Amino acid sequence: MVYKFLVGSEEAENFKLEIMIDSDDTFMRLRNTILDAAGYDKDQVDSFYICDEEWNKEKEVTVMDMGVDSDDDIWLMDETPLEELLEDEGQRLKFVFDMVSERYFYMRLRETIPGRSLHDPLCTRKEGKAPKEFLEMESPAATPKAVNTSIDELGEDFYGDDSYNDDELTDLDAFDGSSIE
């Protein structure tokens, strides 16, 4: 069976892909086809998320096992055929290509074509330009210039009241660190 996916981006609304791939192909081959079509590198950690109708993440299919202990099943892209987790037309997915900034493509299984097969996945349609693969980091805020003020100019009230008030302190005895593991 052949799956036909539509791929889009909220960042670049004119960007759309149509990908056709065999249902017994792996998520890794789908990933590589999307990254190639978008012009992205394949050396990043990324994941597919199978979503419900509200785009809430249900299952993760990741490029590598991060060694995190979890009760959830670990699905690896290179070991998981598409048909193992996808079967219904209209199924929604997110492909998170930038884990740091949580940027993703949204995807929909647009059509299933029984009785056909594909040897290699194909990008059958591409519109627009993909969003930048990496966001540029904001430049650090300009360092304020040092204020040339002497302590005498600040006045005696600058540091506040010298009197001590027990009620202003938090009860530190209640926080002894024993609850931190």
VENQUI-V776512 format. One record per pair of residues at least 12 apart in sequence whose C-alpha atoms are under 6 Angstrom apart, sorted by the first residue. I is the first residue (numbers start at 1). J is the second residue. If there is no record, write none. Layout:
I|J  I|J
//
This chain:
1|22  1|23  1|113  1|114  1|115  1|116  1|117  2|21  2|22  2|23  2|112  2|113  2|116  2|117  3|20  3|21  3|23  3|111  3|112  4|19  4|20  4|110  4|111  5|18  5|19  5|108  5|109  5|110  6|18  6|107  6|108  7|106  7|107  8|105  8|106  9|105  12|131  14|128  15|127  15|128  15|129  15|130  16|126  16|127  17|125  17|126  18|123  18|124  18|125  19|122  19|123  19|124  20|121  20|122  21|121  22|117  22|118  23|82  23|83  24|81  24|82  24|83  25|81  26|78  26|80  26|81  26|82  27|77  27|82  28|77  28|78  38|130  46|63  46|96  46|97  47|61  47|62  47|95  47|96  48|60  48|61  48|94  48|95  49|93  49|94  50|93  51|92  51|93  61|75  61|76  61|77  62|76  62|77  63|76  63|77  89|109  89|110  89|111  90|108  90|109  90|110  91|108  91|109  92|107  92|108  93|107  94|106  94|107
//
